[in-house]
């Protein structure tokens, strides 16, 4: 079978059932020559092509299925993934990249680093403790969740300190290796390396700020040695250590910690090949030298897609006895690889490191892309020909490996070249009017004409809000019935009239609930929206959409990023009808809810034939049109969410100022023309914002709501350090990603902590994030307690004056 026919026919998941109980058969590896090709996949999506893991997890959490049924779905998924790679001909197939929730949390479990509040008393960590750490439970909150480097994936942040008693408490890596071996596969177990694990961690509550988490390396290395020893005993011939932190601007102590850790591990590496994998950017030159100087390490993996300078480093020197795992197939986007260009790079690399030392690989784990293009039966044929999802990228990797040893599939390469030519020449990609509008932006900084203090005074005069005004972030629970109505309308099973009436009924219910709870600034609940980015992309030109292009965001939460393939514009109003309808149902202020240009950009699969900032400016102009239409319709508060502004920040400090400049300017473009009395809100969540607080201030929003509670009020520390913030601010008072309902007293305590560093005239009271993923049985009491806490503090403030 040719690579071209394989690309179009391979669908290894077709027999995957939701709760299969039939054990997968042992399969034999292909005997043809492509098995000998040097190809490697860093990691693979774990959710399943149709979100099988999501549904199995949620069924288990709701008590509708057993732990054994969940484990069977997981085993089916792993089998299907391994089978696909083996049948394509991948030589180095990863294992232990599957996770029930998060691979960093898996490492925490492996190291036995369970915070005391979860009541773990030793032994192998089971689902109860594992999912309590991830999601919280009725009595204790979840661990903090934040963004994985500059991606939209969220990881569970380890909580460490000098008193943590590390122990080998999860044998998952070994168990999954043995599972694959029993099926006839010798896989490459993948572990998060010790340096990255420590740098991704935070000090546990109560740990002195002077304590260095890096000092814990001496305590965790012995556990890594145990894992390596078990893997060797089980027959592993390669082990992959992921060290993405090596692409950061490391301090001398951090780099020395890395060197010391692997020097200490060196003795355990005897008898097994060790691969150290890096991704998401270039490895700085000093780090590159330290990395490639390691002994007893067989290979090094580099991202040659985002790491644009890595090739020059390789030319300056690479150890002759090591393997180079060359990440030339993009693991973070969905565009088909330019095979001819990648083959040229690989041939250059062969000249540097030797013909038998280059392994063709992905730039990073394919976790960050959609699963399988075969499942996209409704995607535009022309655009579909431009794309490659994870399953197709596996085929691309192997096609390049074959070509590198003289077994080039001419038909596959020719088809790939034709697709690239089609994309370059397609008239649907470029819009001259949009291009001219972006060029015209360069003459202004797009700031509003008056100061924040003058605007807030004008807005308060119009809105007449109490101190500590309460609001929510935007979405309300998306019930099964609500999702069914949307599906039926999309499938044309109900009329537009029936659909609109159903949405109006839901909005009315949400408005009445908020009024009954006593919330000051209302939202319409967004019942008509499937996703905060996809909803807007569906109404903008230059976007395409998938049916099953799901990507894991965290746990069971999946998103379906739009594909930006061409110039972006807004053909018509997108939200005005719904916001106006909601405002007509109440006398209280109703927020118009929009997603900002930077978030739309960062949460989409973005075209790679144009600079990202040019595309962002195009989106900003489209959102500006919507803002102005909302204002004309009488909406006095407009929220433009920039939840993803921080995650797009480049990992290297030298590249950050330019990003922040165009990202902040893009936000200001959206609202620079509104009246003083129109209040502009923005929202950000689940990132570390303290290091970009000046950029946030520079956005010039009237009010910002921002995640705070799940990260233990980390945000508040920046105000303790004297940062002056004059605009309105609502640090979240409770974590919406946990089913736990906080008490009025707990929420009042959080508000008082905020008032210790923020003026009560600028403080807003709100949850961390939108309520879409929660149930009404959780939302109503939590919001009731939130409003009660705000009223309690108002009374205390009034009595103290």
Secondary structure, DSSP 4 states (H G I P E B T S, - for coil): --HHHHHHH--TTTT--TT--SPPPP-PPP-SGGGGS-BB-S----S-TT-HHHHHHHHHHTTSS-HHHHHHHHHHHHHHHHHHHHHHT-SB-EES---SS-HHHHHHHHTT---GGG---SSS--HHHHHHHHH--SSSPPPPEEE-TTSS-EEEPPEE-TT--------HHHHHHHHHHHTT---EEEEE-HHHHHHT-EEPTT--TT--GGGGHHHHHHHHHHHHHHHHHHT-SEEEEE-GGGGS---HHHHHHHHHHHHHHGGGGTTSEEEEE--SSPPPHHHHHHHHT-SS--EEEEETTT-TTHHHHHHH---TTSEEEEEEE-SS--BPP-HHHHHHHHHHHHHHH-TTSEEEEESS-GGGS-S-GGG-SSS-HHHHTTB--HHHHHHHHHHHHHHHTT---HHHHHHHHHHHHHHHH-TTS--HHHHHHHHHGGG-----SS-HHHHHHHHHHHH-PPSS-BB--SB----HHHHHHHHHHHTTSS-HHHHHHHHHHHHHHHHHHHHHHT-SBB--B-TT-S-TTHHHHTTEEEEE--SS--EEEETTEEE---EEEEEEEESS-SSHHHHHHHHTT-SS-BEEEEE-HHHHHHTSEE-SSS-HHHHHHHHHHHHHHHHHHHHHTT--EEEEE-TTTGGGS-SSHHHHHHHHHHHHHHHHHHHTTS-TTSEEEEEE-SS--GGGHHHHHHT--SEEEE--TTTTTTTHHHHHTT----SEEEE-SS-TTSS----HHHHHHHHHHHHTTS-TTTB-B--SS--TTS-HHHHHHHHHHHHHHHHHHHHHHHHH-
